[in-house]
């Protein structure tokens, strides 16, 4: 275990924060009282949903020798008390110190690798996975952290490790721990998803990041941030990361211009974008300087896709960049996947990888699990499983399906309970605009009644008769298979790689990819 390699005294650790603590050696830090043992220190902070200080008695009962507890009193910083065999040490503004504390404990692991953070509403997982996959193919031992979990990349043998919290970006302690594990495994390159929640909560505040990637910005998480302005500001916190040397921006997204304006002068801008066939190559060659507003900034670079074509097996496009030009053929669906690939390519080229080698590696990539993943059906419509759970993502997924088939597009989707209700009618409009037939089903309904969520969705339809409601997801998919024709495409949106549903207070097993694969076998008989 990497924790054993970093066993150290609490005295040495807390001296960096102005506290004279006792000489007690621990092998790890944890925010989860259930993980506490006699060799770990429990860190008790007030979170968004619960106060970890309420679990101090449990940590004591499990044998924690050290408990680091948040205090809101600046005068109490460094105060200590003994309870049974545990010493409780108070730290002022502990949540803000957490990333720094964990970084110090695990010896600042991000400084020992090249690190890339990917943020945006949609495309984070795909971009991280594509980037890691290509970097591995180029011969660099790579790892990634995100929605799928965390792991050193081992190709088809990669075993993703998830946590009980299932956060896109792990908590500040686990993030540093994972990076330290990667260092112990000789990883030289790490890519990870940077969620808006994580940035606001400081989970990455003391993680050195070399390159930051912005995929796009559309409506999501307003139940947490309150407004699009606050959501956008949360994403832009990534520009304040220590060590940031370059940003990869999407010229097709308006938010990229605000990133360009907000970023420090010394940071290199690399612009990406997917454009129509009519725009000349010379436009791209001048795009960097046109989008750069200050002569004091380093020269911008670019990596654009032209002449994109979409077919039943994937897509083709020409790449024009500051590093060279080439043709790309991929087994991926949708213009947004072309955008994700461009982000990955631009990041690698900015790192100094050779253009021809990157192109060769890109032409050999495989689809990301649960991201526009196609399941072919003989004599029936093909089924595409995708994680799309925002209006923009669903709109793009359905538009991509239209581009890849001459048949009808079916859409199976739902909306999460206890989340942004304003998103529900917008999801309905996206589905109605992009699909020929709609089936409203259950997502993670949580404490809300699925039928109430469905009613909110229906309110967004101009023609409610275009949709049917089938709460059971598998039955919804079967309905589409029974009523569609060969040559149609059925988009099953919202779950993607996930292997569960949350209904009420219960987390039930539901792996949509496995369900569709089983139906694939059943319908082939």
Rosetta blueprint (number, residue, H / E / L):
1 X L
2 X H
3 X H
4 X H
5 X H
6 X L
7 X L
8 X E
9 X E
10 X H
11 X H
12 X H
13 X H
14 X H
15 X H
16 X L
17 X L
18 X L
19 X L
20 X L
21 X L
22 X L
23 X L
24 X L
25 X E
26 X E
27 X L
28 X E
29 X E
30 X E
31 X L
32 X L
33 X H
34 X H
35 X H
36 X L
37 X L
38 X L
39 X L
40 X E
41 X E
42 X E
43 X E
44 X E
45 X L
46 X E
47 X L
48 X L
49 X L
50 X L
51 X E
52 X H
53 X H
54 X H
55 X H
56 X H
57 X H
58 X H
59 X H
60 X H
61 X H
62 X L
63 X L
64 X L
65 X L
66 X E
67 X E
68 X E
69 X E
70 X E
71 X E
72 X L
73 X L
74 X H
75 X H
76 X H
77 X L
78 X L
79 X L
80 X E
81 X E
82 X E
83 X E
84 X L
85 X L
86 X E
87 X E
88 X E
89 X E
90 X E
91 X E
92 X E
93 X L
94 X H
95 X H
96 X H
97 X H
98 X H
99 X H
100 X H
101 X H
102 X H
103 X H
104 X H
105 X H
106 X L
107 X L
108 X L
109 X H
110 X H
111 X H
112 X H
113 X L
114 X E
115 X E
116 X E
117 X E
118 X E
119 X E
120 X L
121 X L
122 X L
123 X L
124 X H
125 X H
126 X H
127 X H
128 X H
129 X H
130 X H
131 X H
132 X H
133 X H
134 X H
135 X H
136 X H
137 X H
138 X L
139 X L
140 X L
141 X L
142 X E
143 X E
144 X E
145 X E
146 X E
147 X L
148 X L
149 X E
150 X E
151 X E
152 X E
153 X L
154 X L
155 X H
156 X H
157 X H
158 X L
159 X L
160 X L
161 X E
162 X L
163 X L
164 X L
165 X L
166 X L
167 X L
168 X L
169 X L
170 X L
171 X L
172 X H
173 X H
174 X H
175 X H
176 X H
177 X H
178 X H
179 X H
180 X H
181 X H
182 X H
183 X H
184 X H
185 X L
186 X L
187 X L
188 X L
189 X E
190 X E
191 X E
192 X E
193 X E
194 X L
195 X L
196 X H
197 X H
198 X H
199 X H
200 X H
201 X L
202 X L
203 X L
204 X L
205 X L
206 X L
207 X L
208 X L
209 X L
210 X L
211 X E
212 X E
213 X E
214 X E
215 X L
216 X L
217 X L
218 X L
219 X L
220 X L
221 X L
222 X H
223 X H
224 X H
225 X H
226 X L
227 X L
228 X H
229 X H
230 X H
231 X H
232 X H
233 X H
234 X H
235 X H
236 X H
237 X H
238 X H
239 X H
240 X H
241 X L
242 X L
243 X L
244 X L
245 X L
246 X E
247 X E
248 X E
249 X E
250 X E
251 X L
252 X L
253 X L
254 X L
255 X H
256 X H
257 X H
258 X H
259 X H
260 X H
261 X H
262 X H
263 X L
264 X L
265 X L
266 X L
267 X L
268 X E
269 X E
270 X E
271 X E
272 X E
273 X E
274 X E
275 X L
276 X L
277 X L
278 X L
279 X L
280 X L
281 X H
282 X H
283 X H
284 X H
285 X H
286 X H
287 X H
288 X H
289 X H
290 X H
291 X H
292 X L
293 X L
294 X L
295 X L
296 X L
297 X L
298 X L
299 X L
300 X L
301 X E
302 X E
303 X E
304 X E
305 X E
306 X E
307 X E
308 X E
309 X E
310 X E
311 X E
312 X L
313 X L
314 X E
315 X E
316 X E
317 X E
318 X E
319 X E
320 X E
321 X E
322 X L
323 X L
324 X E
325 X E
326 X E
327 X E
328 X E
329 X E
330 X E
331 X L
332 X L
333 X L
334 X L
335 X H
336 X H
337 X H
338 X H
339 X H
340 X H
341 X H
342 X H
343 X H
344 X H
345 X H
346 X H
347 X H
348 X H
349 X H
350 X H
351 X L
352 X L
353 X L
354 X L
355 X H
356 X H
357 X H
358 X H
359 X H
360 X H
361 X H
362 X H
363 X L
364 X L
365 X L
366 X L
367 X L
368 X L
369 X L
370 X L
371 X L
372 X L
373 X E
374 X E
375 X E
376 X L
377 X L
378 X L
379 X L
380 X L
381 X L
382 X E
383 X E
384 X E
385 X E
386 X E
387 X L
388 X L
389 X L
390 X L
391 X H
392 X H
393 X H
394 X H
395 X H
396 X H
397 X H
398 X H
399 X H
400 X H
401 X H
402 X H
403 X H
404 X H
405 X L
406 X L
407 X L
408 X L
409 X E
410 X E
411 X E
412 X E
413 X E
414 X L
415 X L
416 X L
417 X L
418 X L
419 X L
420 X L
421 X L
422 X H
423 X H
424 X H
425 X H
426 X H
427 X H
428 X H
429 X H
430 X H
431 X H
432 X H
433 X H
434 X H
435 X L
436 X L
437 X E
438 X E
439 X E
440 X E
441 X L
442 X L
443 X L
444 X L
445 X L
446 X E
447 X L
448 X L
449 X L
450 X H
451 X H
452 X H
453 X H
454 X H
455 X H
456 X H
457 X H
458 X H
459 X L
460 X L
461 X L
462 X L
463 X L
464 X H
465 X H
466 X H
467 X E
468 X E
469 X E
470 X L
471 X L
472 X L
473 X H
474 X H
475 X H
476 X H
477 X H
478 X H
479 X H
480 X H
481 X H
482 X H
483 X H
484 X L
485 X L
486 X L
487 X L
488 X L
489 X E
490 X E
491 X E
492 X E
493 X E
494 X L
495 X L
496 X L
497 X L
498 X L
499 X L
500 X E
501 X E
502 X E
503 X E
504 X L
505 X L
506 X E
507 X E
508 X E
509 X E
510 X L
511 X L
512 X H
513 X H
514 X H
515 X H
516 X H
517 X H
518 X H
519 X H
520 X H
521 X H
522 X H
523 X H
524 X L
525 X L
